[in-house]
Amino acid sequence: MTQAPTPTADTVRRLVRSLLKESADAASGPEVRPVAEGGEHSTWWVGARHVLRLAPDRDAAVRQRRELRLRDLVRPHLPVAVPASVAHGEWSPGLTYTLDTVIPGGTAEEHDVSAVGEADLAGLLTGLREVPVRQAETLGVPRAAPRSLEALRRMAVAAAERLTAADEFDPARLHQLTPPGAAQLAAQPGTAVLAHHDLKGEHLVVSADGRVRGVLDWTDTAIGDPAEDIAGLALAVGSGAAVRAATLAGYGARPCLRGLWLARCDTVIRLTDRLKGRDDSPLPLLRGRLRHAWETILLERVTELREDTEPDEEP
């Protein structure tokens, strides 16, 4: 099997000069620099107005081709911006690229989301629920089976022992979620929606005034559990803001609590993996997500959910 080439700054400059007319006469073209420091790079800033994303392998190229079509499908349904491609094609045989315009703003890791920003997030969740699932499927968007919260709870309980030894977490906090509570918060039949499935802080474009201006990176989008996006928001902006946004979007207690506990268990497991050397994510990032997910909110009493509670979404 032929190994995929590694994009370099020279690769990016040559490609950009061929794509941007304004750089055609310039000797060096616009400044290019990797979005993140260290390691191999597949995402590059191009000047101040564009970002270039290069698929590093053929699986990523398939997802990127699907993403280009999907962004056009979701854009009319959302109150926030979705990146627009000014050029796309192949940067190496079988490996795609897209040159997108930059959505102005920082990230949710740089700016706190305001009350009006929470309304923006509510509009995002509402819009995703309104995207026709069948149209998304025709674009190749996959279905994702809902995760077992009970299995995740057991993993988190085991992982918490390592965090306790490192003085990172009080495992008693996980006792709030009992096996019966996890069973009550199982995903309900007929509630699948189009979910972004990767609503990290770095994928939310937030302005200095706390408004959510855009959502980036739609390559992991799937048809599945809406609680996954609520969980993503809990990691990105905090449990309180995530639950308030989901409630504004019309989601009831069950999916909100399910998303909250998916996020909480995930953060315990991920931080444990990092301390054991099985994850290379920055420790401050994982600790920040742990704090966000474990914010105390009013909607905490899992045991108060009645067994006969109706699903919160229509099939």
MITI-233690 format. One record per residue (C-alpha): residue number from 1; residue in one letter; x, z, y. Coordinates in nm, 4 decimals, padded with zeros to 6 digits. Layout:
{NUM, "A", {X, Z, Y}}
...
This chain:
{1, "M", {00.0000, 00.0000, 00.0000}}
{2, "T", {00.1434, -00.1048, 00.3373}}
{3, "Q", {00.1894, 00.1839, 00.5782}}
{4, "A", {00.0069, 00.1463, 00.9086}}
{5, "P", {00.2329, 00.1014, 01.2126}}
{6, "T", {00.2776, 00.3864, 01.4568}}
{7, "P", {00.1726, 00.2983, 01.8130}}
{8, "T", {00.4379, 00.3601, 02.0760}}
{9, "A", {00.4355, 00.3559, 02.4560}}
{10, "D", {00.5739, 00.0007, 02.4430}}
{11, "T", {00.2920, -00.1028, 02.2073}}
{12, "V", {00.0391, 00.0388, 02.4509}}
{13, "R", {00.2001, -00.1219, 02.7577}}
{14, "R", {00.2062, -00.4675, 02.5999}}
{15, "L", {-00.1573, -00.4369, 02.4934}}
{16, "V", {-00.2695, -00.3076, 02.8320}}
{17, "R", {-00.0916, -00.5866, 03.0218}}
{18, "S", {-00.2823, -00.8378, 02.8131}}
{19, "L", {-00.6154, -00.6661, 02.8848}}
{20, "L", {-00.6077, -00.5662, 03.2502}}
{21, "K", {-00.5871, -00.8536, 03.4966}}
{22, "E", {-00.4679, -00.6300, 03.7782}}
{23, "S", {-00.1548, -00.5465, 03.5774}}
{24, "A", {-00.0712, -00.9038, 03.4829}}
{25, "D", {00.1681, -00.9545, 03.7728}}
{26, "A", {00.3232, -00.6093, 03.7539}}
{27, "A", {00.6578, -00.5774, 03.5837}}
{28, "S", {00.5734, -00.2613, 03.3963}}
{29, "G", {00.1935, -00.2481, 03.4224}}
{30, "P", {-00.0009, 00.0759, 03.4790}}
{31, "E", {00.1416, 00.4095, 03.3753}}
{32, "V", {00.0598, 00.5004, 03.0146}}
{33, "R", {00.0923, 00.8475, 02.8690}}
{34, "P", {-00.0421, 01.0194, 02.5577}}
{35, "V", {-00.3507, 01.2339, 02.5990}}
{36, "A", {-00.1985, 01.5199, 02.3975}}
{37, "E", {00.1593, 01.6417, 02.3668}}
{38, "G", {00.3575, 01.6321, 02.0431}}
{39, "G", {00.3001, 01.4455, 01.7173}}
{40, "E", {00.1828, 01.0879, 01.6775}}
{41, "H", {-00.0566, 00.9541, 01.9405}}
{42, "S", {-00.3621, 00.7355, 01.9050}}
{43, "T", {-00.5211, 00.8118, 02.2442}}
{44, "W", {-00.3496, 00.7194, 02.5711}}
{45, "W", {-00.4274, 00.7497, 02.9413}}
{46, "V", {-00.3910, 00.4114, 03.1102}}
{47, "G", {-00.3460, 00.4677, 03.4818}}
{48, "A", {-00.6173, 00.6846, 03.6336}}
{49, "R", {-00.9225, 00.4811, 03.5349}}
{50, "H", {-00.8921, 00.3973, 03.1651}}
{51, "V", {-00.8228, 00.5529, 02.8277}}
{52, "L", {-00.7049, 00.3548, 02.5250}}
{53, "R", {-00.7953, 00.4693, 02.1750}}
{54, "L", {-00.6124, 00.3137, 01.8803}}
{55, "A", {-00.7435, 00.3491, 01.5250}}
{56, "P", {-00.4485, 00.4760, 01.3160}}
{57, "D", {-00.5859, 00.3556, 00.9814}}
{58, "R", {-00.8575, 00.1330, 00.8363}}
{59, "D", {-01.1071, 00.4153, 00.7840}}
{60, "A", {-01.0735, 00.5077, 01.1504}}
{61, "A", {-01.1165, 00.1399, 01.2418}}
{62, "V", {-01.4481, 00.1289, 01.0539}}
{63, "R", {-01.5686, 00.4387, 01.2403}}
{64, "Q", {-01.4557, 00.2964, 01.5733}}
{65, "R", {-01.6401, -00.0335, 01.5222}}
{66, "R", {-01.9522, 00.1668, 01.4365}}
{67, "E", {-01.8992, 00.3905, 01.7387}}
{68, "L", {-01.8983, 00.0945, 01.9783}}
{69, "R", {-02.2444, -00.0102, 01.8558}}
{70, "L", {-02.3708, 00.3465, 01.8388}}
{71, "R", {-02.2784, 00.4244, 02.1996}}
{72, "D", {-02.5024, 00.1400, 02.3136}}
{73, "L", {-02.7856, 00.2799, 02.1015}}
{74, "V", {-02.7670, 00.6378, 02.2318}}
{75, "R", {-02.6875, 00.5635, 02.5969}}
{76, "P", {-03.0509, 00.5003, 02.7105}}
{77, "H", {-03.1659, 00.8275, 02.5523}}
{78, "L", {-02.9119, 01.0619, 02.7116}}
{79, "P", {-02.8974, 01.2186, 03.0603}}
{80, "V", {-02.5165, 01.2332, 03.0439}}
{81, "A", {-02.2640, 00.9518, 03.0379}}
{82, "V", {-02.1305, 00.7887, 02.7242}}
{83, "P", {-01.7966, 00.6037, 02.7442}}
{84, "A", {-01.8173, 00.2291, 02.8080}}
{85, "S", {-01.5648, -00.0122, 02.6614}}
{86, "V", {-01.4099, -00.2717, 02.8931}}
{87, "A", {-01.2210, -00.4323, 02.6050}}
{88, "H", {-01.1963, -00.3918, 02.2311}}
{89, "G", {-01.0339, -00.5709, 01.9405}}
{90, "E", {-00.7407, -00.5243, 01.7028}}
{91, "W", {-00.4010, -00.3892, 01.8089}}
{92, "S", {-00.2594, -00.4545, 01.4604}}
{93, "P", {-00.4161, -00.6460, 01.1690}}
{94, "G", {-00.7218, -00.4502, 01.0568}}
{95, "L", {-00.6650, -00.1706, 01.3116}}
{96, "T", {-00.8970, -00.1598, 01.6113}}
{97, "Y", {-00.8708, -00.0373, 01.9682}}
{98, "T", {-01.1117, 00.0263, 02.2513}}
{99, "L", {-01.0167, 00.0472, 02.6182}}
{100, "D", {-01.2744, 00.2685, 02.7871}}
{101, "T", {-01.3415, 00.3652, 03.1461}}
{102, "V", {-01.2677, 00.7301, 03.2204}}
{103, "I", {-01.5668, 00.9572, 03.2873}}
{104, "P", {-01.4558, 01.1726, 03.5846}}
{105, "G", {-01.4311, 01.5452, 03.5224}}
{106, "G", {-01.2506, 01.8047, 03.3176}}
{107, "T", {-01.3423, 01.9539, 02.9821}}
{108, "A", {-01.5481, 02.2530, 02.8742}}
{109, "E", {-01.2149, 02.4227, 02.8057}}
{110, "E", {-01.1237, 02.3842, 03.1752}}
{111, "H", {-01.4581, 02.4421, 03.3501}}
{112, "D", {-01.7415, 02.6834, 03.2749}}
{113, "V", {-02.0824, 02.5247, 03.2272}}
{114, "S", {-02.3363, 02.6307, 03.4927}}
{115, "A", {-02.7079, 02.6941, 03.4473}}
{116, "V", {-02.7724, 02.3360, 03.5556}}
{117, "G", {-02.5060, 02.2291, 03.3061}}
{118, "E", {-02.7004, 02.4073, 03.0334}}
{119, "A", {-02.9988, 02.1904, 03.1281}}
{120, "D", {-02.7696, 01.8878, 03.0867}}
{121, "L", {-02.6856, 02.0091, 02.7356}}
{122, "A", {-03.0552, 02.0563, 02.6630}}
{123, "G", {-03.1093, 01.6960, 02.7676}}
{124, "L", {-02.8282, 01.5903, 02.5352}}
{125, "L", {-02.9875, 01.7644, 02.2361}}
{126, "T", {-03.3312, 01.6284, 02.3279}}
{127, "G", {-03.1981, 01.2755, 02.3642}}
{128, "L", {-03.0170, 01.2854, 02.0305}}
{129, "R", {-03.3394, 01.3910, 01.8606}}
{130, "E", {-03.5174, 01.0929, 02.0193}}
{131, "V", {-03.2702, 00.8304, 01.8918}}
{132, "P", {-03.4489, 00.6362, 01.6124}}
{133, "V", {-03.2845, 00.7401, 01.2872}}
{134, "R", {-03.3561, 00.4078, 01.1184}}
{135, "Q", {-03.1800, 00.2161, 01.3940}}
{136, "A", {-02.8783, 00.4434, 01.3597}}
{137, "E", {-02.8753, 00.3837, 00.9853}}
{138, "T", {-02.8725, 00.0068, 01.0355}}
{139, "L", {-02.5485, 00.0543, 01.2319}}
{140, "G", {-02.3948, 00.2301, 00.9344}}
{141, "V", {-02.4268, 00.5873, 01.0589}}
{142, "P", {-02.4052, 00.8032, 00.7440}}
{143, "R", {-02.6288, 01.0877, 00.6380}}
{144, "A", {-02.4661, 01.4302, 00.6094}}
{145, "A", {-02.6135, 01.6906, 00.3749}}
{146, "P", {-02.6717, 02.0292, 00.5393}}
{147, "R", {-02.4110, 02.2916, 00.4619}}
{148, "S", {-02.4939, 02.6019, 00.2612}}
{149, "L", {-02.4887, 02.8939, 00.5027}}
{150, "E", {-02.4690, 03.1396, 00.2140}}
{151, "A", {-02.1592, 02.9686, 00.0724}}
{152, "L", {-02.0060, 02.9673, 00.4200}}
{153, "R", {-02.0941, 03.3355, 00.4647}}
{154, "R", {-01.9130, 03.4273, 00.1423}}
{155, "M", {-01.6051, 03.2315, 00.2520}}
{156, "A", {-01.6095, 03.4051, 00.5899}}
{157, "V", {-01.6398, 03.7513, 00.4321}}
{158, "A", {-01.3339, 03.6813, 00.2175}}
{159, "A", {-01.1429, 03.5339, 00.5125}}
{160, "A", {-01.2234, 03.8315, 00.7350}}
{161, "E", {-01.0039, 04.0579, 00.5218}}
{162, "R", {-00.6971, 03.8660, 00.6423}}
{163, "L", {-00.8115, 03.8904, 01.0044}}
{164, "T", {-00.8665, 04.2637, 00.9663}}
{165, "A", {-00.5105, 04.3126, 00.8454}}
{166, "A", {-00.3897, 04.1164, 01.1490}}
{167, "D", {-00.6141, 04.3213, 01.3807}}
{168, "E", {-00.7956, 04.0025, 01.4884}}
{169, "F", {-01.1543, 04.0774, 01.3823}}
{170, "D", {-01.3861, 04.3554, 01.2658}}
{171, "P", {-01.5335, 04.2401, 00.9314}}
{172, "A", {-01.8344, 04.4687, 00.9791}}
{173, "R", {-01.9670, 04.2133, 01.2276}}
{174, "L", {-02.0324, 03.9753, 00.9386}}
{175, "H", {-02.2658, 04.2320, 00.7808}}
{176, "Q", {-02.5301, 04.1230, 01.0319}}
{177, "L", {-02.5807, 03.8143, 00.8185}}
{178, "T", {-02.7088, 03.9232, 00.4784}}
{179, "P", {-02.7661, 03.6933, 00.1790}}
{180, "P", {-03.1460, 03.7052, 00.2371}}
{181, "G", {-03.0862, 03.6260, 00.6039}}
{182, "A", {-02.8660, 03.3291, 00.5139}}
{183, "A", {-03.1389, 03.2068, 00.2777}}
{184, "Q", {-03.3959, 03.2282, 00.5572}}
{185, "L", {-03.1688, 03.0200, 00.7772}}
{186, "A", {-03.1267, 02.7389, 00.5265}}
{187, "A", {-03.1802, 02.3920, 00.6734}}
{188, "Q", {-03.5448, 02.2890, 00.6611}}
{189, "P", {-03.6603, 01.9652, 00.4934}}
{190, "G", {-03.7496, 01.6764, 00.7213}}
{191, "T", {-03.5520, 01.7975, 01.0228}}
{192, "A", {-03.2585, 01.5547, 01.0154}}
{193, "V", {-03.1675, 01.3983, 01.3514}}
{194, "L", {-02.8799, 01.1993, 01.4926}}
{195, "A", {-02.6088, 01.4618, 01.5483}}
{196, "H", {-02.2835, 01.4114, 01.7371}}
{197, "H", {-02.1231, 01.6435, 01.4787}}
{198, "D", {-01.8108, 01.7159, 01.6841}}
{199, "L", {-01.9209, 01.8799, 02.0096}}
{200, "K", {-01.5875, 02.0456, 02.0838}}
{201, "G", {-01.4976, 02.1579, 02.4322}}
{202, "E", {-01.2579, 01.8649, 02.4684}}
{203, "H", {-01.5419, 01.6202, 02.4011}}
{204, "L", {-01.7644, 01.7542, 02.6802}}
{205, "V", {-01.6840, 01.6210, 03.0270}}
{206, "V", {-01.7609, 01.8985, 03.2753}}
{207, "S", {-01.7297, 01.8749, 03.6534}}
{208, "A", {-01.5923, 02.1516, 03.8753}}
{209, "D", {-01.9479, 02.2559, 03.9662}}
{210, "G", {-02.0336, 02.3180, 03.5991}}
{211, "R", {-02.2433, 02.0057, 03.5365}}
{212, "V", {-02.1996, 01.8269, 03.2041}}
{213, "R", {-02.1214, 01.4680, 03.2996}}
{214, "G", {-02.0467, 01.3011, 02.9676}}
{215, "V", {-01.9831, 01.3280, 02.5939}}
{216, "L", {-01.6803, 01.1685, 02.4291}}
{217, "D", {-01.5788, 01.0604, 02.0769}}
{218, "W", {-01.8798, 00.9495, 01.8734}}
{219, "T", {-01.6803, 00.8579, 01.5612}}
{220, "D", {-01.8057, 01.1526, 01.3507}}
{221, "T", {-02.1737, 01.1094, 01.4366}}
{222, "A", {-02.4067, 01.1518, 01.1402}}
{223, "I", {-02.7737, 01.1836, 01.0585}}
{224, "G", {-02.8239, 01.5409, 00.9553}}
{225, "D", {-02.8661, 01.9038, 01.0515}}
{226, "P", {-02.9324, 01.9570, 01.4263}}
{227, "A", {-02.7885, 02.3084, 01.3889}}
{228, "E", {-02.4427, 02.1509, 01.3602}}
{229, "D", {-02.4574, 02.0424, 01.7238}}
{230, "I", {-02.5881, 02.3851, 01.8281}}
{231, "A", {-02.2907, 02.5327, 01.6415}}
{232, "G", {-02.0555, 02.2936, 01.8195}}
{233, "L", {-02.1928, 02.4004, 02.1567}}
{234, "A", {-02.1504, 02.7673, 02.0609}}
{235, "L", {-01.7798, 02.6999, 02.0053}}
{236, "A", {-01.7463, 02.4917, 02.3210}}
{237, "V", {-01.9486, 02.6843, 02.5809}}
{238, "G", {-02.0449, 03.0122, 02.4138}}
{239, "S", {-02.3351, 03.1272, 02.2001}}
{240, "G", {-02.5529, 03.2303, 02.4920}}
{241, "A", {-02.5317, 02.8946, 02.6676}}
{242, "A", {-02.5708, 02.7058, 02.3384}}
{243, "V", {-02.8859, 02.8918, 02.2374}}
{244, "R", {-03.0358, 02.8639, 02.5862}}
{245, "A", {-02.9719, 02.4881, 02.5856}}
{246, "A", {-03.1175, 02.4476, 02.2362}}
{247, "T", {-03.4235, 02.6500, 02.3333}}
{248, "L", {-03.4734, 02.4320, 02.6417}}
{249, "A", {-03.4512, 02.1315, 02.4100}}
{250, "G", {-03.7424, 02.2664, 02.2051}}
{251, "Y", {-03.5581, 02.4195, 01.9125}}
{252, "G", {-03.6927, 02.7479, 01.7840}}
{253, "A", {-03.5314, 03.0603, 01.6424}}
{254, "R", {-03.4421, 02.9229, 01.3003}}
{255, "P", {-03.2175, 02.6297, 01.4004}}
{256, "C", {-03.0689, 02.8319, 01.6878}}
{257, "L", {-02.9710, 03.1198, 01.4608}}
{258, "R", {-02.8531, 02.8812, 01.1927}}
{259, "G", {-02.6255, 02.7064, 01.4431}}
{260, "L", {-02.5007, 03.0418, 01.5722}}
{261, "W", {-02.4016, 03.1611, 01.2246}}
{262, "L", {-02.2490, 02.8288, 01.1228}}
{263, "A", {-02.0232, 02.8611, 01.4271}}
{264, "R", {-01.9418, 03.2258, 01.3634}}
{265, "C", {-01.8457, 03.1742, 01.0006}}
{266, "D", {-01.6458, 02.8633, 01.0866}}
{267, "T", {-01.4393, 03.0478, 01.3468}}
{268, "V", {-01.3466, 03.3279, 01.1066}}
{269, "I", {-01.2443, 03.0800, 00.8374}}
{270, "R", {-01.0474, 02.8558, 01.0738}}
{271, "L", {-00.8544, 03.1402, 01.2333}}
{272, "T", {-00.7686, 03.2792, 00.8892}}
{273, "D", {-00.6461, 02.9374, 00.7779}}
{274, "R", {-00.4265, 02.9213, 01.0865}}
{275, "L", {-00.2728, 03.2626, 01.0202}}
{276, "K", {-00.2024, 03.1559, 00.6629}}
{277, "G", {-00.0350, 02.8349, 00.7791}}
{278, "R", {-00.3064, 02.6040, 00.6483}}
{279, "D", {-00.4127, 02.4887, 00.9959}}
{280, "D", {-00.1966, 02.3770, 01.2874}}
{281, "S", {-00.4527, 02.4227, 01.5643}}
{282, "P", {-00.3294, 02.6252, 01.8639}}
{283, "L", {-00.3978, 02.9971, 01.8191}}
{284, "P", {-00.5354, 03.0413, 02.1752}}
{285, "L", {-00.7903, 02.7655, 02.1063}}
{286, "L", {-00.9098, 02.9254, 01.7804}}
{287, "R", {-00.9239, 03.2719, 01.9358}}
{288, "G", {-01.1233, 03.1337, 02.2271}}
{289, "R", {-01.3722, 02.9739, 01.9918}}
{290, "L", {-01.4014, 03.3010, 01.8007}}
{291, "R", {-01.4871, 03.4830, 02.1251}}
{292, "H", {-01.7406, 03.2171, 02.2214}}
{293, "A", {-01.9161, 03.2161, 01.8835}}
{294, "W", {-01.9348, 03.5955, 01.8611}}
{295, "E", {-02.0898, 03.6514, 02.2016}}
{296, "T", {-02.3810, 03.8921, 02.1626}}
{297, "I", {-02.7150, 03.7328, 02.2451}}
{298, "L", {-03.0734, 03.8560, 02.2350}}
{299, "L", {-03.1692, 03.6289, 01.9445}}
{300, "E", {-02.9792, 03.8306, 01.6850}}
{301, "R", {-03.2318, 03.9917, 01.4531}}
{302, "V", {-03.2181, 03.7578, 01.1534}}
{303, "T", {-03.4371, 03.9936, 00.9521}}
{304, "E", {-03.7212, 03.9459, 01.1983}}
{305, "L", {-03.7703, 03.5860, 01.0871}}
{306, "R", {-04.0772, 03.5793, 00.8664}}
{307, "E", {-04.0579, 03.4012, 00.5328}}
{308, "D", {-04.3630, 03.1958, 00.6303}}
{309, "T", {-04.2101, 03.0712, 00.9568}}
{310, "E", {-04.2892, 02.7053, 01.0032}}
{311, "P", {-04.0060, 02.4567, 01.0591}}
{312, "D", {-03.9285, 02.4072, 01.4273}}
{313, "E", {-03.9008, 02.0275, 01.4135}}
{314, "E", {-04.1313, 01.7595, 01.2891}}
{315, "P", {-04.0177, 01.5492, 00.9920}}
